[in-house]
Amino acid sequence: MRRAYLDACVAIYYVEHHAVLYPRISASLFPPEGQLIVPVFSDLTRLECRVLPLRQRDHELLARYDAFFDLTDSVRAVIDRAVFDLAAELRAQHGIKTPDALHLAAAVRAGCDDFWTNDNRLAKAAEGRIAVVVFDEC
């Protein structure tokens, strides 16, 4: 079983069925053979995903996000003091933005094997801690 932390962008691509990336993310989440993938996300991921539907008063999309984050086969990564401390180290050492540092630190502290994102710049900050899987349109 492999634990994959989903950055907000990946959750958005999946829930909103991005034309190019949804099939790749779906195939990665549910491989026909091989290792089971357990999706992991934090309340920060949930917050970032819910902003646009709330702003646009899109109740249907908000319900889709809420259903996604309530999946029984997923794991919620807790953002506690240890995560904030690691995030501060990652920001100081690699100059990444606070939300990115928090996501990455949450994934590491939650014992994830992979960090799924669309930002290949996070690979250097993650090096030696967690594998980064980049989903982009290239």
C-alpha positions as CSV (number, residue, x, y, z in Angstrom):
1,M,0.0,0.0,0.0
2,R,1.4,3.4,-1.0
3,R,0.3,6.7,0.6
4,A,0.1,9.6,-1.8
5,Y,-0.4,13.1,-0.5
6,L,-2.6,15.1,-2.9
7,D,-1.6,18.8,-3.3
8,A,-4.7,21.0,-3.8
9,C,-4.1,21.3,-7.5
10,V,-4.2,17.5,-8.0
11,A,-7.4,17.3,-6.0
12,I,-8.9,20.1,-8.2
13,Y,-7.9,18.3,-11.4
14,Y,-9.4,15.1,-10.2
15,V,-12.7,16.5,-8.7
16,E,-13.3,18.9,-11.6
17,H,-12.4,16.2,-14.2
18,H,-9.6,18.2,-15.9
19,A,-9.7,17.3,-19.6
20,V,-6.0,16.2,-19.8
21,L,-5.0,15.4,-16.2
22,Y,-8.1,13.7,-14.8
23,P,-7.5,10.4,-16.7
24,R,-3.8,10.3,-15.6
25,I,-4.6,11.1,-12.0
26,S,-7.5,8.6,-12.0
27,A,-5.3,5.9,-13.5
28,S,-2.7,6.6,-10.8
29,L,-5.2,6.5,-8.0
30,F,-6.8,3.3,-9.2
31,P,-4.1,1.3,-11.0
32,P,-5.5,-1.9,-12.8
33,E,-2.7,-3.9,-11.2
34,G,-0.1,-3.4,-8.6
35,Q,0.0,-1.4,-5.4
36,L,-3.1,0.1,-3.7
37,I,-2.9,3.9,-3.5
38,V,-4.2,5.6,-0.3
39,P,-5.0,9.2,-0.9
40,V,-3.8,11.6,1.8
41,F,-4.7,15.2,2.2
42,S,-4.8,17.9,4.9
43,D,-7.4,20.4,5.9
44,L,-5.3,22.9,4.0
45,T,-5.9,21.0,0.8
46,R,-9.7,21.0,1.6
47,L,-9.6,24.7,2.4
48,E,-7.9,25.6,-0.9
49,C,-10.3,23.4,-2.9
50,R,-13.4,24.8,-1.3
51,V,-12.6,28.5,-1.9
52,L,-13.7,28.9,-5.5
53,P,-17.0,27.0,-5.2
54,L,-17.8,29.0,-2.1
55,R,-16.9,32.3,-3.8
56,Q,-19.0,31.4,-6.9
57,R,-21.8,29.9,-4.8
58,D,-21.5,26.7,-6.8
59,H,-23.2,24.3,-4.4
60,E,-22.9,21.3,-6.7
61,L,-19.2,21.6,-7.0
62,L,-18.8,22.2,-3.3
63,A,-20.8,19.0,-2.7
64,R,-18.5,17.1,-5.0
65,Y,-15.4,18.4,-3.0
66,D,-17.1,17.5,0.3
67,A,-17.8,14.0,-0.9
68,F,-14.2,13.6,-2.2
69,F,-12.8,14.7,1.2
70,D,-15.1,12.4,3.0
71,L,-13.9,9.3,1.2
72,T,-13.6,6.4,3.7
73,D,-10.4,5.0,2.1
74,S,-8.4,8.3,2.5
75,V,-6.3,9.6,5.3
76,R,-6.3,13.1,6.7
77,A,-2.8,14.5,7.4
78,V,-2.9,16.6,10.6
79,I,-1.2,20.0,10.5
80,D,0.2,20.3,14.0
81,R,3.2,22.1,15.5
82,A,5.7,19.5,14.2
83,V,4.4,20.2,10.7
84,F,4.7,23.9,11.1
85,D,8.3,23.5,12.4
86,L,9.2,21.3,9.4
87,A,7.5,23.8,7.1
88,A,9.5,26.6,8.5
89,E,12.7,24.6,7.9
90,L,11.7,23.9,4.3
91,R,10.9,27.6,3.7
92,A,14.2,28.7,5.2
93,Q,16.2,26.1,3.2
94,H,14.5,26.2,-0.1
95,G,12.6,29.5,-0.3
96,I,9.2,27.8,-1.1
97,K,5.9,29.5,-0.3
98,T,4.2,28.9,3.1
99,P,1.3,26.8,1.7
100,D,3.7,24.6,-0.4
101,A,5.9,24.2,2.7
102,L,2.9,23.2,4.8
103,H,1.6,20.7,2.3
104,L,5.1,19.1,1.9
105,A,5.7,19.0,5.6
106,A,2.2,17.5,6.2
107,A,3.0,14.8,3.7
108,V,6.3,14.0,5.2
109,R,5.0,13.9,8.8
110,A,2.1,11.7,7.7
111,G,4.5,9.1,6.4
112,C,3.5,9.5,2.7
113,D,5.5,7.8,0.0
114,D,4.6,10.3,-2.7
115,F,3.7,13.9,-3.0
116,W,1.4,14.5,-6.0
117,T,1.5,18.1,-7.4
118,N,1.8,20.1,-10.5
119,D,4.8,22.0,-9.3
120,N,8.1,20.4,-10.2
121,R,9.9,23.1,-8.2
122,L,9.0,21.3,-5.0
123,A,11.2,18.3,-6.0
124,K,14.3,19.9,-4.6
125,A,12.7,20.7,-1.3
126,A,11.3,17.2,-1.0
127,E,14.6,15.5,-2.0
128,G,15.6,12.7,0.5
129,R,12.2,13.0,2.3
130,I,9.5,12.0,-0.2
131,A,9.1,11.2,-3.9
132,V,7.4,14.0,-5.9
133,V,5.1,12.9,-8.7
134,V,4.3,15.8,-11.0
135,F,1.0,16.0,-13.0
136,D,1.2,18.6,-15.7
137,E,0.0,19.0,-19.3
138,C,3.4,18.3,-20.8
